[in-house]
């Protein structure tokens, strides 16, 4: 009987572990674990958007890599991370977020998508997948509360350009 109980407990534990291992993380945790979005994560924290992007969603995030942020003019990121620039930082970050879960198969050439920031972004499919002037380098990274599409350039709303 003890052996049966131990075997049953081991099987239950193995199933629970497999289930947890297969569980998707939210947008923020996925970005943190990827290792190539440290600047984006720092910006999300500075803007106070962590709880929002860990929320129910769903959200579609066009996520610039660390290299995309590094390509901005020198001092730009440091300046945006200052508390007095929180509103501008928030506008830039929310310009990268579309409400709902938009997978690559949902995209159409020259479609407009309204961002959380309020302006629309244009999707161009003529030469790969472009979001404004950024190229999507990896698509359809599903999370528990939406999807991430990795982009190679930080896109800027009209209000921040």
Number of C-alpha atoms within 10 A of each C-alpha: 6 7 8 9 10 11 12 12 12 12 12 12 12 12 12 12 12 11 11 10 10 9 11 14 17 20 27 23 16 18 19 14 11 10 12 15 22 16 19 22 20 14 23 21 14 18 23 14 17 17 11 13 21 18 16 12 17 20 24 27 26 27 26 25 21 18 15 18 20 15 13 12 8 10 9 12 17 9 13 19 19 13 11 10 13 17 12 16 23 18 19 23 26 21 24 24 22 22 15 14 19 19 16 14 8 7 15 13 12 15 13 16 18 14 19 17 16 14 15 18 22 16 20 20 15 9 7 9 20 19 23 18 16 19 21 19 14 15 16 16 15 18 21 18 21 26 26 24 22 21 25 22 23 24 23 16 20 10 9 10 7
